[in-house]
Amino acid sequence: MERKIVDFTNLLRKSGVRVSVAEAIDAFNAIDEVSIGDREIFKDALCTTMVKRSEDIPTFHELFSLYWSAFYDGLRDTFDEAGQGLPGDMDVDELMRQLQEQMQGMDGEIDLSELAKALLTQDLSKLEQMIRDAGEEAGVGRIENMLQVGFFTRRTMEQLDSDGAGNQLRDLGQQLREGGMGEAEVEALMELIERYLEALRKSVRSHTERELQQRNFDYMEKFRRESLMEKSFYNLSEDEIRQMREVVNRLAQRIKNILSIRRRRLKKGKLDLHTMLRRNAAHGGVPFEVIYKQRKKDRPKLVIMTDVSSSVANVSRFMLQFVWQLQECFTKIRSFVFVAELGEVSQQFRDKEVSRAIEAALDGGDVINVYTRSNFGFAFHHFWKNYLSAIDNKTTVLILGDARNNYNDAKAWCLRDIHNKAKNVVWLNPESPSAWGFGDSVMDKYLPYVDVAEECRNLRQLGRIVDRLIL
């Protein structure tokens, strides 16, 4: 058991769950007080002692199921199925009872391997341990992809010597026939032996596939996150939206970490070779005094105008969450939402937890009427009239919307005046550039007054654009 706990601990660490030595020792102490027979209590004991972050709990539960529960349960189901529908409607328990009676009279003549005995007696705990040990000897821990499942399954079966155990059990059936066991019982037993050997092969393959899932769990998680980052916001399911929140947080944290490293380097500065050589001329050019160029990079101000109409709701949700996570990277952030009317939600983002702030921004509530048709011109004119003073030459204006204006006046001159005052204007449009300016899209009218206009229909594009803004 101790070896399995250590192996499970290493599996958690490999999958990104941080388990310290002290926590592993706590797990050892905990299992001394609980029974492994009660899987739920056993799982809760390990989870309590090993997991310190709430975001790691789903990973723990999945790996626990793969390592502890799923294999034994699958083994039991596979062998139970193998015992169903024997020839002559023979009952497995009755067949085993007759087998034991016959074997007692043959004492001293039977030489069965441990595997053959475990198969014959259905000692599933013994079988589970033998398969795990054989898999370890076969190097299943080195499996990397599905193409290797068949190879490692065969190697594990060879380590178990399943062919030898099968031959021993078939010879036993012949001995029982010669010893006077009924023909119907012998036929049923031979059929059961073949089924058990096939069940063993299936169980070994299942163990190999499970090892692939365990050993590459971190890779599969990264693959799922990468897939989410590439998936269009329009096509996300409710479950994927929940998963996306974690991906957004991870990406925002990565950008903050990069920014922190760059700022530390900026504090030190870049080596100033010319000044250093000049100041050290008295030392014969030997650089006793090292000079760095001091360079300061101000954090930008940010004004966000987000279209929260139903057509771009998912894009707005993740953009707002992203920017909320990166608040410390900006000197000041002012956030506005609009459909036709425009309203400021900066206070909600300062006072509320991120999910509630985003829901408040998207719902609009008392801020704006969200149940109307999009009118970008009306929203920009409202901003020009009431908030233009918030823009200066250090302000980046970030606009998110599809520019579908329902054939209303675009009032592009409002955006022109905003552009003239701002450091730059960035527009994120979830539609393909090929659709800009067609139908009721007025994107072509706004483009002359935008410094950067990018398609933004998935998280990777959003992250790349925000990265450019702050780094």
Sequence and secondary structure as in RCSB ss.txt:
>XXXX:A:sequence
MERKIVDFTNLLRKSGVRVSVAEAIDAFNAIDEVSIGDREIFKDALCTTMVKRSEDIPTFHELFSLYWSAFYDGL
RDTFDEAGQGLPGDMDVDELMRQLQEQMQGMDGEIDLSELAKALLTQDLSKLEQMIRDAGEEAGVGRIENMLQVG
FFTRRTMEQLDSDGAGNQLRDLGQQLREGGMGEAEVEALMELIERYLEALRKSVRSHTERELQQRNFDYMEKFRR
ESLMEKSFYNLSEDEIRQMREVVNRLAQRIKNILSIRRRRLKKGKLDLHTMLRRNAAHGGVPFEVIYKQRKKDRP
KLVIMTDVSSSVANVSRFMLQFVWQLQECFTKIRSFVFVAELGEVSQQFRDKEVSRAIEAALDGGDVINVYTRSN
FGFAFHHFWKNYLSAIDNKTTVLILGDARNNYNDAKAWCLRDIHNKAKNVVWLNPESPSAWGFGDSVMDKYLPYV
DVAEECRNLRQLGRIVDRLIL
>XXXX:A:secstr
 HHHHHHHHHHHHHTT    HHHHHHHHHHHTTS TTSHHHHHHHHHHHH  SGGGHHHHHHHHIIIIIHHHHHH
HHHHHHHTSS GGG  HHHHHHHHHHHHHTTTTS    HHHHHHHHT HHHHHHHHHHHHHHHTGGG  SGGGHH
HHHHHHHHHHTHHHHHHHHHHHHHHHHHTT  HHHHHHHHHHHHHHHHHHHHHHHHHHHHHHHHHTHHHHHHHHH
HHHHHS GGG  HHHHHHHHHHHHHHHHHHHHHHHHHHHHHHH EE HHHHHHHTGGGTT  SS  EE       
EEEEEEE SGGGHHHHHHHHHHHHHTGGGSSEEEEEEESSSEEE HHHHHHS HHHHHHHHHH TTS   SS   
HHHHHHHHHHHTGGG  TTEEEEEE   B TT    HHHHHHHHHHSSEEEEEESS GGGTTSTTB HHHHGGG 
SEEEE  SHHHHHHHHHHHH 
